[in-house]
Each structure stands twice: as C-alpha cells, then as structure tokens.
Amino acid sequence: MVKGHGPMNRDRLAHKVKAWEDGAWVREAAAAHAAKRSRRRVA
C-alpha cells in the first residue's frame, strides 16, 4: 500500500505543484472569458 512516504513522493508532489502553478494562466484566462461572456449576456 502506498502511504506517501516513498523516495519519489517529494518529486511527485513537486511536479504536481509545478503543473498547477504553470496552469494558472489558463484558469485566469478561462475565468476572464466567462466573466466577459456573462457581461455580454446581461447587457
């Protein structure tokens, strides 16, 4: 059973954090696009 204390756990978590941080611009762009679309529908 994997408990998260193995030798590769630190590398795996670092990769996951980096991927989340690198994808921030995509999430921001999607939120901006959704906000723009909702403003257009209201007006």
N, C-alpha and C positions, 0 to 999 in steps of 0.2 A: 504494500500500500504506500502511496506517495503522501508524505506528510509535509513537504515543502522545505525540508532541511537538507536536501541533497546538494552536491557540489555545483550543480548547474542552476540552482534556484535563483541565485543572485543575478546571473546572466539573463535568465528568462524574464525576471521581473524588470531588469534594466531595459531589455528590449521592448517589453510591453509599455513601459513608461515613455520611452523614446517614441514609439509608434503613436501613442496618444498625443504627445506634445507636437509631433510632426504633422498630425492630422488636425490640429486646432484651426488652421486657416480654412479648412474645408467646412468645419462645423460653423465657423463665423460667417463664411460666405453663404451657407445654406440658411442660417438664421436671418441674415440681411435680405436675402432673396425672398424668404417667406414674409418678412415684415413689409417689404416693398409691394408684394402681391396683395397683402391684406389691406394696405393703404389704398391701392388702386381700386379694390372692390368696394370699399366704403365710400370713396369719393365719387 
